[in-house]
Amino acid sequence: MLSFRYLTRPLTLPKFTTLASTRSLSLNAPKRTYPQYTVYGDTCMLSLKVVLPTFRATKQQGLYVDSKGMGRVVLEWIPRDSNGRGEPTKTVRFGLSPEELGILVDQLPHHSVELMRRPSTDETSSNNKLFRVAPNNNGMFSFAFDYERDGVTGVGPEGPFAVQVPLGEFTVLHELMKSSIPVVTGWSALLEAGTRAAMDQAMREHGNGGNMNYRDSVPF
């Protein structure tokens, strides 16, 4: 079995972004949403969440993704107590950039992948975060989190944590990670907004107030 390990730059997780209202949203639409998918392991829960990108507007009424506000997919490991209840105060997180999502989508399910995150300059801990996902011989997939320093694992205040994910749940996670790439980059949102703006402009310029002759307007 092949195994791939990647060392990536420090990643600061932004707060969950409030959705900006658009013309397609009613006044009663939610201001904030929490996309989430959770797998319940025996001793730990694995939760996948999405942090939306931050958008900026230009003076010319343009829209773009802030270079420092790229979205993320966040994996959370929440340990369970003896009664099966989650212990949120012991939760650990690993944020995935669009590029790291691309690595996971490309390598899984046939190869194992290991990602390591060094602490950022504003973190007091000197431990690296280690995330590893690997297929098992029994058809399950192990999603594991640990702390590492100087090649030694198990040095963090919490963990190590591991959730054995069955094939069905893994397929859902894999598809969610893949479909999240155009979302966290802002690509799908900007394409939709640009297409809608182009259509609105075409209607204003050629629609004659909505009373155009259909036969004359068809370009073929």
C-alpha positions in Angstrom: 0.0 0.0 0.0 1.4 3.4 -1.0 1.4 6.2 1.5 1.8 9.9 0.9 2.9 12.5 3.5 2.6 16.2 3.0 3.9 19.0 5.2 2.0 22.2 4.8 2.3 25.8 6.0 0.5 27.0 9.1 -3.2 27.5 8.6 -5.3 29.9 10.6 -8.9 28.9 10.6 -11.3 31.9 10.1 -14.5 32.1 11.9 -17.6 30.8 10.3 -18.6 33.4 7.7 -22.0 35.1 7.8 -23.8 34.7 4.4 -24.3 38.0 2.7 -27.9 38.5 1.5 -28.5 38.5 -2.2 -31.5 39.3 -4.4 -32.3 35.6 -4.6 -32.7 35.3 -0.9 -35.9 36.4 0.8 -36.0 38.6 3.9 -36.8 35.5 6.0 -33.8 33.6 4.7 -31.2 32.5 7.4 -28.3 34.9 7.9 -26.0 32.0 8.9 -25.8 28.3 8.0 -23.8 25.4 9.4 -23.2 22.7 6.8 -22.1 19.6 8.8 -21.8 15.8 8.4 -20.9 13.6 11.4 -19.7 10.0 11.7 -20.3 8.4 15.1 -17.4 6.2 16.1 -17.3 4.1 19.3 -15.2 6.5 21.4 -15.1 9.6 19.2 -17.1 11.5 16.6 -15.8 12.8 13.3 -17.4 15.9 12.0 -16.9 17.7 8.7 -17.8 21.4 8.5 -17.3 24.1 5.9 -15.9 27.6 6.4 -17.1 29.8 3.5 -14.7 32.2 1.8 -14.7 36.0 2.5 -15.8 38.1 -0.4 -14.8 41.7 -1.2 -16.5 44.3 -3.3 -14.8 46.8 -5.6 -15.7 50.4 -6.2 -16.8 49.3 -9.7 -19.4 47.0 -8.2 -17.2 44.0 -8.8 -16.8 41.0 -6.4 -13.9 38.8 -5.6 -12.5 36.5 -3.0 -10.2 38.1 -0.4 -6.7 36.7 -0.8 -6.6 36.0 3.0 -10.2 34.8 3.1 -10.1 31.5 1.2 -12.6 29.0 2.6 -11.7 25.8 4.4 -13.1 22.4 5.2 -12.7 21.6 8.9 -12.5 18.2 10.4 -13.3 17.9 14.1 -12.7 15.0 16.4 -15.0 15.1 19.4 -14.4 12.4 22.1 -17.3 10.6 23.6 -17.7 9.9 27.3 -18.8 6.6 28.9 -22.4 7.4 28.2 -21.7 8.1 24.5 -22.2 11.9 24.8 -19.7 14.2 23.1 -17.2 16.2 25.1 -16.9 19.4 23.1 -14.3 21.0 25.4 -11.9 18.3 24.2 -12.5 18.8 20.5 -9.5 19.0 18.2 -9.6 20.5 14.7 -7.7 20.2 11.4 -8.4 22.7 8.6 -8.1 21.6 5.0 -7.1 24.1 2.3 -8.5 23.6 -1.3 -5.2 22.2 -2.4 -5.2 19.7 0.5 -8.7 18.7 -0.4 -7.5 18.0 -3.9 -4.8 15.7 -2.5 -7.3 13.7 -0.5 -9.8 13.4 -3.3 -7.0 12.3 -5.7 -5.3 9.8 -3.4 -8.3 8.2 -1.6 -9.6 5.6 -1.4 -6.6 3.6 -2.9 -3.7 5.3 -0.9 -3.2 6.6 2.6 -2.6 10.3 3.1 -0.8 12.1 6.0 -0.9 15.8 6.4 1.1 17.7 9.1 0.5 21.3 10.2 3.2 23.2 12.0 2.0 25.7 14.6 1.6 29.3 13.5 3.6 32.1 15.0 0.9 33.2 17.3 0.4 29.7 18.8 2.1 28.9 22.2 2.3 25.2 21.5 5.3 23.8 19.6 3.5 20.6 18.7 2.7 19.8 15.1 -0.8 18.6 14.2 -0.9 15.3 12.4 -3.9 14.1 10.3 -3.8 10.7 8.7 -6.5 8.8 6.7 -5.9 5.3 5.6 -7.9 2.4 4.2 -8.0 -0.7 6.4 -8.1 -4.4 5.3 -11.6 -4.7 6.7 -13.1 -2.2 4.3 -13.1 0.6 6.9 -11.2 3.9 6.7 -9.3 5.3 9.6 -9.4 9.1 10.2 -6.8 9.8 12.9 -5.6 13.0 14.6 -2.5 13.3 16.8 0.1 15.8 18.0 3.8 15.3 17.0 7.1 16.9 17.9 10.5 15.9 16.7 9.1 12.7 15.3 7.4 11.6 18.5 3.6 11.3 18.5 1.1 11.4 21.4 2.6 14.6 22.9 -0.4 16.8 22.8 -2.9 17.8 25.6 -5.7 15.8 23.8 -5.7 12.6 21.7 -4.7 10.7 19.9 -8.1 10.3 18.3 -9.2 7.9 15.6 -12.6 7.1 14.0 -13.2 4.0 11.9 -15.4 5.1 9.0 -17.5 2.5 7.1 -17.5 2.5 3.3 -20.9 4.2 3.0 -20.0 7.1 5.3 -16.6 7.4 3.6 -18.2 7.7 0.2 -20.3 10.6 1.6 -17.2 12.3 3.1 -15.2 11.8 -0.1 -18.0 13.4 -2.2 -18.5 16.2 0.2 -14.8 17.1 0.2 -14.8 17.0 -3.6 -17.9 19.1 -4.1 -16.6 21.6 -1.5 -13.5 22.6 -3.6 -15.4 25.0 -5.9 -17.3 26.3 -2.9 -14.4 27.1 -0.6 -12.5 28.8 -3.4 -15.5 31.0 -4.2 -15.4 29.7 -7.8 -19.0 28.4 -7.9 -20.5 31.5 -6.2 -18.6 34.0 -8.4 -19.5 32.1 -11.6 -23.2 32.0 -10.6 -23.1 35.7 -9.7 -21.3 36.6 -12.9 -23.6 34.6 -15.0 -26.7 36.2 -13.4 -25.2 39.7 -13.9 -24.5 39.0 -17.6 -28.1 37.7 -18.0 -29.6 40.7 -16.3 -27.5 43.0 -18.4 -28.6 41.2 -21.6 -32.2 41.6 -20.6 -31.8 45.3 -19.8 -30.1 46.0 -23.2 -32.2 43.7 -25.4 -35.3 42.8 -23.5 -37.2 46.0 -24.3 -38.7 46.1 -20.9 -39.8 42.5 -21.1 -42.1 43.1 -24.1 -39.7 41.8 -26.8 -40.9 39.8 -29.7 -39.7 36.2 -29.1 -39.3 35.4 -32.8 -37.1 38.5 -33.3 -35.0 37.8 -30.2 -33.9 34.2 -30.9 -30.3 34.4 -32.4 -30.8 31.3 -34.6 
